[in-house]
Amino acid sequence: MNKKGFSIIYGLMLGVVVFILALALAPGLKQVVTEQMNDIELNCSGATDYQTRSVCTSMDMNNLYIILLMGIGGILIVRAI
């Protein structure tokens, strides 16, 4: 194998690792967000403490985070081919 072959294999492996990482993190993030959303006292518009702010931010950014990781993995795989 030459240098190009090794770089293709390395890129595919890296892309698959990032893609699997996104799939592995998705259920955990969804569970935390679901638990916090069911809390009656959660008020994101008037968040005053750091825990409430972090929960509201994670609820807002959850889907974007997973989509970005899957997109990066897809870009790495496509670039390697």
N, CA, C and O atoms as a Tinker XYZ file with bonds, in Angstrom:
   324  protein
     1  N      0.825000   -1.185000    0.000000    73     2
     2  CA     0.000000    0.000000    0.000000    64     1     3
     3  C      0.871000    1.250000    0.000000    63     2     4     5
     4  O      1.936000    1.306000    0.613000    81     3
     5  N      0.380000    2.222000   -0.697000    73     3     6
     6  CA     1.108000    3.489000   -0.716000    64     5     7
     7  C      0.506000    4.462000    0.298000    63     6     8     9
     8  O     -0.388000    4.103000    1.064000    81     7
     9  N      1.005000    5.688000    0.291000    73     7    10
    10  CA     0.557000    6.698000    1.249000    64     9    11
    11  C     -0.929000    7.015000    1.099000    63    10    12    13
    12  O     -1.621000    7.222000    2.096000    81    11
    13  N     -1.420000    7.055000   -0.130000    73    11    14
    14  CA    -2.817000    7.388000   -0.364000    64    13    15
    15  C     -3.745000    6.315000    0.203000    63    14    16    17
    16  O     -4.801000    6.629000    0.752000    81    15
    17  N     -3.356000    5.071000    0.072000    73    15    18
    18  CA    -4.165000    3.979000    0.614000    64    17    19
    19  C     -4.265000    4.037000    2.128000    63    18    20    21
    20  O     -5.335000    3.823000    2.699000    81    19
    21  N     -3.144000    4.327000    2.772000    73    19    22
    22  CA    -3.153000    4.450000    4.229000    64    21    23
    23  C     -3.983000    5.640000    4.688000    63    22    24    25
    24  O     -4.685000    5.558000    5.696000    81    23
    25  N     -3.907000    6.742000    3.955000    73    23    26
    26  CA    -4.684000    7.917000    4.351000    64    25    27
    27  C     -6.185000    7.673000    4.162000    63    26    28    29
    28  O     -6.988000    8.188000    4.939000    81    27
    29  N     -6.573000    6.905000    3.153000    73    27    30
    30  CA    -7.981000    6.558000    2.950000    64    29    31
    31  C     -8.477000    5.699000    4.110000    63    30    32    33
    32  O     -9.549000    5.954000    4.659000    81    31
    33  N     -7.710000    4.694000    4.479000    73    31    34
    34  CA    -8.102000    3.814000    5.582000    64    33    35
    35  C     -8.170000    4.598000    6.887000    63    34    36    37
    36  O     -9.108000    4.422000    7.664000    81    35
    37  N     -7.200000    5.449000    7.133000    73    35    38
    38  CA    -7.178000    6.259000    8.355000    64    37    39
    39  C     -8.375000    7.201000    8.397000    63    38    40    41
    40  O     -9.009000    7.341000    9.443000    81    39
    41  N     -8.688000    7.839000    7.297000    73    39    42
    42  CA    -9.838000    8.742000    7.245000    64    41    43
    43  C    -11.153000    8.020000    7.478000    63    42    44    45
    44  O    -12.026000    8.525000    8.183000    81    43
    45  N    -11.299000    6.830000    6.883000    73    43    46
    46  CA   -12.513000    6.044000    7.112000    64    45    47
    47  C    -12.646000    5.644000    8.575000    63    46    48    49
    48  O    -13.730000    5.734000    9.152000    81    47
    49  N    -11.542000    5.201000    9.176000    73    47    50
    50  CA   -11.585000    4.805000   10.587000    64    49    51
    51  C    -11.948000    5.998000   11.469000    63    50    52    53
    52  O    -12.769000    5.866000   12.376000    81    51
    53  N    -11.359000    7.136000   11.218000    73    51    54
    54  CA   -11.631000    8.329000   12.012000    64    53    55
    55  C    -13.089000    8.765000   11.864000    63    54    56    57
    56  O    -13.736000    9.125000   12.847000    81    55
    57  N    -13.597000    8.732000   10.646000    73    55    58
    58  CA   -14.987000    9.092000   10.409000    64    57    59
    59  C    -15.962000    8.154000   11.094000    63    58    60    61
    60  O    -16.962000    8.599000   11.657000    81    59
    61  N    -15.682000    6.864000   11.053000    73    59    62
    62  CA   -16.550000    5.881000   11.704000    64    61    63
    63  C    -16.515000    6.057000   13.217000    63    62    64    65
    64  O    -17.547000    5.919000   13.873000    81    63
    65  N    -15.357000    6.358000   13.780000    73    63    66
    66  CA   -15.250000    6.573000   15.230000    64    65    67
    67  C    -16.090000    7.777000   15.653000    63    66    68    69
    68  O    -16.801000    7.704000   16.655000    81    67
    69  N    -16.023000    8.864000   14.923000    73    67    70
    70  CA   -16.803000   10.065000   15.261000    64    69    71
    71  C    -18.294000    9.777000   15.116000    63    70    72    73
    72  O    -19.090000   10.213000   15.949000    81    71
    73  N    -18.678000    9.054000   14.076000    73    71    74
    74  CA   -20.078000    8.709000   13.843000    64    73    75
    75  C    -20.603000    7.823000   14.968000    63    74    76    77
    76  O    -21.709000    8.047000   15.461000    81    75
    77  N    -19.832000    6.824000   15.381000    73    75    78
    78  CA   -20.243000    5.936000   16.475000    64    77    79
    79  C    -20.298000    6.704000   17.790000    63    78    80    81
    80  O    -21.172000    6.441000   18.617000    81    79
    81  N    -19.391000    7.637000   17.998000    73    79    82
    82  CA   -19.420000    8.469000   19.197000    64    81    83
    83  C    -20.724000    9.262000   19.275000    63    82    84    85
    84  O    -21.327000    9.366000   20.343000    81    83
    85  N    -21.153000    9.814000   18.156000    73    83    86
    86  CA   -22.412000   10.564000   18.134000    64    85    87
    87  C    -23.587000    9.658000   18.460000    63    86    88    89
    88  O    -24.481000   10.051000   19.209000    81    87
    89  N    -23.597000    8.450000   17.907000    73    87    90
    90  CA   -24.684000    7.518000   18.181000    64    89    91
    91  C    -24.663000    7.041000   19.625000    63    90    92    93
    92  O    -25.719000    6.772000   20.198000    81    91
    93  N    -23.490000    6.931000   20.222000    73    91    94
    94  CA   -23.380000    6.474000   21.607000    64    93    95
    95  C    -23.815000    7.550000   22.591000    63    94    96    97
    96  O    -24.374000    7.229000   23.639000    81    95
    97  N    -23.570000    8.817000   22.278000    73    95    98
    98  CA   -23.924000    9.898000   23.189000    64    97    99
    99  C    -25.389000   10.320000   23.098000    63    98   100   101
   100  O    -25.915000   10.922000   24.034000    81    99
   101  N    -26.039000   10.018000   22.005000    73    99   102
   102  CA   -27.407000   10.480000   21.793000    64   101   103
   103  C    -28.396000    9.978000   22.852000    63   102   104   105
   104  O    -29.148000   10.797000   23.380000    81   103
   105  N    -28.443000    8.693000   23.194000    73   103   106
   106  CA   -29.437000    8.252000   24.187000    64   105   107
   107  C    -29.213000    8.851000   25.576000    63   106   108   109
   108  O    -30.179000    9.187000   26.262000    81   107
   109  N    -27.978000    8.986000   25.992000    73   107   110
   110  CA   -27.696000    9.570000   27.302000    64   109   111
   111  C    -28.137000   11.018000   27.401000    63   110   112   113
   112  O    -28.736000   11.426000   28.396000    81   111
   113  N    -27.842000   11.792000   26.371000    73   111   114
   114  CA   -28.268000   13.191000   26.356000    64   113   115
   115  C    -29.788000   13.302000   26.329000    63   114   116   117
   116  O    -30.370000   14.155000   26.999000    81   115
   117  N    -30.418000   12.439000   25.555000    73   115   118
   118  CA   -31.874000   12.475000   25.468000    64   117   119
   119  C    -32.519000   12.126000   26.807000    63   118   120   121
   120  O    -33.531000   12.722000   27.176000    81   119
   121  N    -31.948000   11.169000   27.539000    73   119   122
   122  CA   -32.492000   10.777000   28.830000    64   121   123
   123  C    -32.391000   11.919000   29.839000    63   122   124   125
   124  O    -33.350000   12.198000   30.558000    81   123
   125  N    -31.249000   12.570000   29.895000    73   123   126
   126  CA   -31.065000   13.688000   30.831000    64   125   127
   127  C    -32.032000   14.821000   30.499000    63   126   128   129
   128  O    -32.651000   15.393000   31.396000    81   127
   129  N    -32.160000   15.140000   29.239000    73   127   130
   130  CA   -33.045000   16.229000   28.839000    64   129   131
   131  C    -34.500000   15.885000   29.142000    63   130   132   133
   132  O    -35.256000   16.743000   29.598000    81   131
   133  N    -34.898000   14.639000   28.894000    73   131   134
   134  CA   -36.277000   14.224000   29.165000    64   133   135
   135  C    -36.587000   14.298000   30.652000    63   134   136   137
   136  O    -37.662000   14.755000   31.041000    81   135
   137  N    -35.656000   13.852000   31.485000    73   135   138
   138  CA   -35.871000   13.931000   32.932000    64   137   139
   139  C    -36.031000   15.370000   33.396000    63   138   140   141
   140  O    -36.897000   15.666000   34.219000    81   139
   141  N    -35.209000   16.256000   32.878000    73   139   142
   142  CA   -35.269000   17.651000   33.303000    64   141   143
   143  C    -36.488000   18.376000   32.732000    63   142   144   145
   144  O    -37.026000   19.277000   33.375000    81   143
   145  N    -36.927000   17.992000   31.536000    73   143   146
   146  CA   -38.095000   18.635000   30.947000    64   145   147
   147  C    -39.367000   18.277000   31.707000    63   146   148   149
   148  O    -40.320000   19.057000   31.719000    81   147
   149  N    -39.391000   17.104000   32.341000    73   147   150
   150  CA   -40.570000   16.695000   33.096000    64   149   151
   151  C    -40.643000   17.364000   34.462000    63   150   152   153
   152  O    -41.640000   17.214000   35.168000    81   151
   153  N    -39.617000   18.090000   34.842000    73   151   154
   154  CA   -39.623000   18.816000   36.105000    64   153   155
   155  C    -40.559000   20.012000   35.993000    63   154   156   157
   156  O    -40.419000   20.840000   35.092000    81   155
   157  N    -41.498000   20.094000   36.898000    73   155   158
   158  CA   -42.499000   21.159000   36.851000    64   157   159
   159  C    -41.877000   22.520000   37.145000    63   158   160   161
   160  O    -42.341000   23.534000   36.623000    81   159
   161  N    -40.848000   22.557000   37.963000    73   159   162
   162  CA   -40.273000   23.823000   38.384000    64   161   163
   163  C    -39.241000   24.397000   37.413000    63   162   164   165
   164  O    -38.632000   25.427000   37.703000    81   163
   165  N    -39.037000   23.750000   36.269000    73   163   166
   166  CA   -38.047000   24.228000   35.309000    64   165   167
   167  C    -38.591000   25.450000   34.565000    63   166   168   169
   168  O    -39.625000   25.381000   33.899000    81   167
   169  N    -37.885000   26.548000   34.690000    73   167   170
   170  CA   -38.276000   27.788000   34.030000    64   169   171
   171  C    -37.048000   28.336000   33.308000    63   170   172   173
   172  O    -36.199000   28.981000   33.923000    81   171
   173  N    -36.956000   28.081000   32.020000    73   171   174
   174  CA   -35.772000   28.479000   31.263000    64   173   175
   175  C    -35.717000   29.983000   31.008000    63   174   176   177
   176  O    -34.633000   30.535000   30.816000    81   175
   177  N    -36.851000   30.641000   31.002000    73   175   178
   178  CA   -36.826000   32.079000   30.728000    64   177   179
   179  C    -36.305000   32.872000   31.924000    63   178   180   181
   180  O    -35.798000   33.982000   31.755000    81   179
   181  N    -36.424000   32.316000   33.130000    73   179   182
   182  CA   -35.946000   33.030000   34.299000    64   181   183
   183  C    -34.895000   32.253000   35.061000    63   182   184   185
   184  O    -34.893000   32.248000   36.292000    81   183
   185  N    -34.002000   31.597000   34.341000    73   183   186
   186  CA   -32.974000   30.774000   34.982000    64   185   187
   187  C    -31.991000   31.649000   35.753000    63   186   188   189
   188  O    -31.416000   32.586000   35.199000    81   187
   189  N    -31.802000   31.336000   37.035000    73   187   190
   190  CA   -30.908000   32.135000   37.859000    64   189   191
   191  C    -29.669000   31.383000   38.315000    63   190   192   193
   192  O    -28.623000   31.999000   38.514000    81   191
   193  N    -29.756000   30.064000   38.487000    73   191   194
   194  CA   -28.579000   29.321000   38.940000    64   193   195
   195  C    -27.933000   28.590000   37.765000    63   194   196   197
   196  O    -28.530000   28.437000   36.699000    81   195
   197  N    -26.714000   28.152000   37.988000    73   195   198
   198  CA   -25.934000   27.540000   36.905000    64   197   199
   199  C    -26.498000   26.202000   36.458000    63   198   200   201
   200  O    -26.410000   25.860000   35.279000    81   199
   201  N    -27.078000   25.437000   37.379000    73   199   202
   202  CA   -27.627000   24.132000   37.011000    64   201   203
   203  C    -28.813000   24.296000   36.066000    63   202   204   205
   204  O    -28.909000   23.583000   35.067000    81   203
   205  N    -29.703000   25.213000   36.367000    73   203   206
   206  CA   -30.858000   25.442000   35.494000    64   205   207
   207  C    -30.411000   25.979000   34.147000    63   206   208   209
   208  O    -30.951000   25.581000   33.115000    81   207
   209  N    -29.444000   26.866000   34.139000    73   207   210
   210  CA   -28.929000   27.388000   32.862000    64   209   211
   211  C    -28.322000   26.278000   32.018000    63   210   212   213
   212  O    -28.527000   26.232000   30.805000    81   211
   213  N    -27.572000   25.381000   32.660000    73   211   214
   214  CA   -26.939000   24.301000   31.901000    64   213   215
   215  C    -27.973000   23.321000   31.360000    63   214   216   217
   216  O    -27.818000   22.812000   30.251000    81   215
   217  N    -29.022000   23.053000   32.127000    73   215   218
   218  CA   -30.086000   22.162000   31.647000    64   217   219
   219  C    -30.797000   22.787000   30.464000    63   218   220   221
   220  O    -31.051000   22.114000   29.465000    81   219
   221  N    -31.122000   24.064000   30.564000    73   219   222
   222  CA   -31.808000   24.736000   29.459000    64   221   223
   223  C    -30.930000   24.796000   28.209000    63   222   224   225
   224  O    -31.420000   24.613000   27.094000    81   223
   225  N    -29.644000   25.048000   28.391000    73   223   226
   226  CA   -28.724000   25.079000   27.253000    64   225   227
   227  C    -28.583000   23.700000   26.626000    63   226   228   229
   228  O    -28.553000   23.581000   25.401000    81   227
   229  N    -28.496000   22.660000   27.442000    73   227   230
   230  CA   -28.356000   21.313000   26.885000    64   229   231
   231  C    -29.621000   20.889000   26.156000    63   230   232   233
   232  O    -29.547000   20.161000   25.166000    81   231
   233  N    -30.787000   21.336000   26.632000    73   231   234
   234  CA   -32.020000   21.018000   25.917000    64   233   235
   235  C    -32.045000   21.708000   24.560000    63   234   236   237
   236  O    -32.503000   21.136000   23.571000    81   235
   237  N    -31.551000   22.935000   24.521000    73   235   238
   238  CA   -31.554000   23.677000   23.265000    64   237   239
   239  C    -30.520000   23.141000   22.278000    63   238   240   241
   240  O    -30.769000   23.118000   21.073000    81   239
   241  N    -29.365000   22.712000   22.780000    73   239   242
   242  CA   -28.256000   22.328000   21.915000    64   241   243
   243  C    -28.157000   20.827000   21.657000    63   242   244   245
   244  O    -27.275000   20.399000   20.912000    81   243
   245  N    -29.033000   20.016000   22.249000    73   243   246
   246  CA   -28.929000   18.561000   22.150000    64   245   247
   247  C    -28.945000   18.081000   20.701000    63   246   248   249
   248  O    -28.040000   17.363000   20.274000    81   247
   249  N    -29.955000   18.468000   19.956000    73   247   250
   250  CA   -30.067000   18.000000   18.573000    64   249   251
   251  C    -28.941000   18.544000   17.704000    63   250   252   253
   252  O    -28.413000   17.830000   16.852000    81   251
   253  N    -28.574000   19.795000   17.914000    73   251   254
   254  CA   -27.497000   20.396000   17.136000    64   253   255
   255  C    -26.174000   19.670000   17.378000    63   254   256   257
   256  O    -25.398000   19.458000   16.446000    81   255
   257  N    -25.923000   19.295000   18.623000    73   255   258
   258  CA   -24.687000   18.598000   18.982000    64   257   259
   259  C    -24.591000   17.254000   18.263000    63   258   260   261
   260  O    -23.547000   16.927000   17.700000    81   259
   261  N    -25.658000   16.486000   18.279000    73   259   262
   262  CA   -25.660000   15.171000   17.632000    64   261   263
   263  C    -25.547000   15.330000   16.120000    63   262   264   265
   264  O    -24.814000   14.580000   15.475000    81   263
   265  N    -26.255000   16.288000   15.549000    73   263   266
   266  CA   -26.198000   16.506000   14.101000    64   265   267
   267  C    -24.796000   16.936000   13.679000    63   266   268   269
   268  O    -24.299000   16.486000   12.647000    81   267
   269  N    -24.157000   17.793000   14.458000    73   267   270
   270  CA   -22.796000   18.229000   14.136000    64   269   271
   271  C    -21.815000   17.060000   14.183000    63   270   272   273
   272  O    -20.974000   16.924000   13.294000    81   271
   273  N    -21.911000   16.218000   15.205000    73   271   274
   274  CA   -21.016000   15.061000   15.275000    64   273   275
   275  C    -21.233000   14.109000   14.100000    63   274   276   277
   276  O    -20.268000   13.619000   13.513000    81   275
   277  N    -22.488000   13.848000   13.756000    73   275   278
   278  CA   -22.757000   12.977000   12.608000    64   277   279
   279  C    -22.277000   13.620000   11.310000    63   278   280   281
   280  O    -21.765000   12.932000   10.427000    81   279
   281  N    -22.440000   14.922000   11.196000    73   279   282
   282  CA   -21.960000   15.625000   10.008000    64   281   283
   283  C    -20.443000   15.571000    9.877000    63   282   284   285
   284  O    -19.919000   15.360000    8.784000    81   283
   285  N    -19.740000   15.762000   10.987000    73   283   286
   286  CA   -18.277000   15.675000   10.955000    64   285   287
   287  C    -17.835000   14.275000   10.571000    63   286   288   289
   288  O    -16.912000   14.105000    9.774000    81   287
   289  N    -18.498000   13.261000   11.143000    73   287   290
   290  CA   -18.172000   11.881000   10.778000    64   289   291
   291  C    -18.431000   11.613000    9.297000    63   290   292   293
   292  O    -17.631000   10.959000    8.628000    81   291
   293  N    -19.553000   12.121000    8.791000    73   291   294
   294  CA   -19.865000   11.947000    7.369000    64   293   295
   295  C    -18.883000   12.658000    6.470000    63   294   296   297
   296  O    -18.493000   12.126000    5.430000    81   295
   297  N    -18.480000   13.848000    6.853000    73   295   298
   298  CA   -17.489000   14.586000    6.057000    64   297   299
   299  C    -16.162000   13.845000    6.029000    63   298   300   301
   300  O    -15.527000   13.751000    4.979000    81   299
   301  N    -15.736000   13.316000    7.175000    73   299   302
   302  CA   -14.493000   12.559000    7.211000    64   301   303
   303  C    -14.558000   11.320000    6.327000    63   302   304   305
   304  O    -13.592000   10.993000    5.638000    81   303
   305  N    -15.703000   10.626000    6.347000    73   303   306
   306  CA   -15.840000    9.419000    5.526000    64   305   307
   307  C    -15.839000    9.789000    4.047000    63   306   308   309
   308  O    -15.149000    9.149000    3.253000    81   307
   309  N    -16.601000   10.813000    3.667000    73   307   310
   310  CA   -16.665000   11.216000    2.264000    64   309   311
   311  C    -15.303000   11.727000    1.782000    63   310   312   313
   312  O    -14.888000   11.444000    0.658000    81   311
   313  N    -14.624000   12.470000    2.630000    73   311   314
   314  CA   -13.303000   12.998000    2.243000    64   313   315
   315  C    -12.278000   11.885000    2.064000    63   314   316   317
   316  O    -11.375000   11.998000    1.235000    81   315
   317  N    -12.413000   10.819000    2.832000    73   315   318
   318  CA   -11.454000    9.725000    2.737000    64   317   319
   319  C    -11.651000    8.920000    1.457000    63   318   320   321
   320  O    -10.707000    8.314000    0.949000    81   319
   321  N    -12.865000    8.914000    0.941000    73   319   322
   322  CA   -13.137000    8.093000   -0.255000    64   321   323
   323  C    -12.689000    8.778000   -1.484000    63   322   324
   324  O    -12.837000    8.238000   -2.580000    81   323
